[in-house]
């Protein structure tokens, strides 16, 4: 048997035809070799086996959510626990999905922090929904790589449409929409969105003052601004000493004041530095503080500073008319982003970024090698999202947001968001009656 297998394997290596393989399956122990070159008891993507295993996984996840409140929110395992439970090397023979799911339940679930549990109160909610999950499944199922329009026209065009839909729901100025000369793009996270805008701002400024002046550029935020801004500045080559985390105070609800920004800018200019970029935040991580966009944008524009508005957490609630005032002043900003995966029933990852001047992103992030050239791109009539982000490859994220918007509609999404705020108001009232506690920052949202 061993010699027969070796002989037949040799015939495969020297080019035995696929039709011959269909007629004469080759045996290696208990495994079957298929004409596509894979070995195993099933084809890598047999539709019926996919259907069977898919049902098992969906049932597994449905049961997980049904029982998620029974688990301690925070994992109780010790560092290195998993290495003691799993083999030290990959399996030589295939294992059935039933056995793998048993190990997921036995070994993986104990090591999870259950972010989707109703008992999870850390950070911000990672909101999931049926529509979000199904959209993710469709995206993964199609598995397209939508770097330019030609690589999958539907992926590009749906993203452009959905970003305009969402921009209108937020009542963003027309300049941020494709219909008004701007445009939106789905990034993975806010970290990516901020980095892309920092790089665009950097290249615009260096074109004016010379690329050898990069060490003079300064990036601004408050001491409540997410560390993603500082990280973006470092990656973009900004001198680490030129990141300004301007102090905020409880008296101003930890929002960045225009006066503090102006004083810091003027001090930098006197030192021979060049103000470049301001990240203003709507709903900071530390305290959900809100920076006053109008006054900050007025100061920034005096000095030619790019203003990015990071509403990663709180942007969602601004689709409700009674909360839209938190975005007043955004009309004078250059870019705006929020995370649909934080409070908008969309699974990770999905950060929505709008820019007034897409060409600034394209000039800073575009490459156009021969293998990407095509007639559609050269007409300049299509969007090639590869030029709006860090990476070349990109996922079909718009499918899941499209499903969320269509499945729940604007009215229901507003109702969902308002219910969370109402719960927070009730909780605030309860603790306000207890002298042991103090509400140290305003509850603007949840």
Secondary structure, DSSP 8 states (H G I E B T S, - for coil): -HHHHHHHHHHHHTT--HHHHHHS-EEETTEEE-TTS-EESS-TT-HHHHHHHHHHHHHHHHHHHHTGGGS-SS----TTTGGGTS-SS--SS---HHHHHHHIIIIIGGG---TTSTT--SSS-----HHHHHHHHHHHHH----SSGGG-HHHHHHHHHHHHHHHHHTT--GGGSGGGT-EEEEESSHHHHHHHHHHHHHHHHHHHH-GGGGGGEEEEEETTS-HHHHHHHHHTT--GGGEEEE---GGGTT---HHHHHHHHHHHHHTT-EEEEEEEEBS-TTT--B--HHHHHHHHHHTT-EEEEE-TTGGGGGGSGGGGGGGTTGGG-SEEEEEHHHHSS--S--EEEEES-HHHHHHHH----GGG--HHHHTT-S--GGGGSS-S----THHHHHHHHHHHHHHHHHHHHHHHHHHHHHHHHHHHT-TT----S--S--
